Amino acid sequence: MLDAAFWGDSYYIYDPWYYHLPPAGAPYRWVRYYDDAMLVDTASGQVVDVIYDFFW
């Protein structure tokens, strides 16, 4: 689970194609969490997928 403060607009990856991330359909969104890219269910805050050290 990820707190809503960490998957808000300031962490949202607006263009996943630019980063070669798979598309995220609703209610999911890719967010940056430190150096990781996380796919988060925005309805529950559950982390569905993580790509570690993606932004390293």
N, C-alpha and C positions, 0 to 999 in steps of 0.2 A: 504494500500500500504506500502511496505517495501523498503527502499532505497537499491540499489544493493550492497552497502558496507556491509550490514548486512546479505546477503545471498550468500556471496562468499565462497570460499573454506575453509577459516578458521572457518566458522560457520556451514559448511555442516555436517550433521550426516551421515557418510559413511555407517554405518551398522544399519539401522532402526530395523532389526530383533533382534539385541542385546538388544535394549531398548523396545522391544515389541510394536513398532509402526507399523501401517498398511503400506503396501508397497506404494511407491510413483512412479507412472509411469511418463514418460516424458510428458510434460516439468516441472513436479513438483519435488520439493526436500524438505526434512525435514531439518530444520536448528534450531540451538539453539539460542534463543534470550533472554539473561539474564537467568531466571529460566524457561522459557517457550519453548515448542517445537512448531514450526510453519511450516505448509505446505505452500510453496510459489510457485507460478507460475513463473518460471524463465524467461518466455517471457515478462511478464508485471510487475512483482514485486507484484502482488496482493496476499494477504494472503488469503488462501482458508480455512484453519483450524488452530485452536490454542488449545493446551493443556496447560493450565495455571499451574504454579508451578510444572512442570514435573520434573525438576532437583533439587528440593528443598530437 
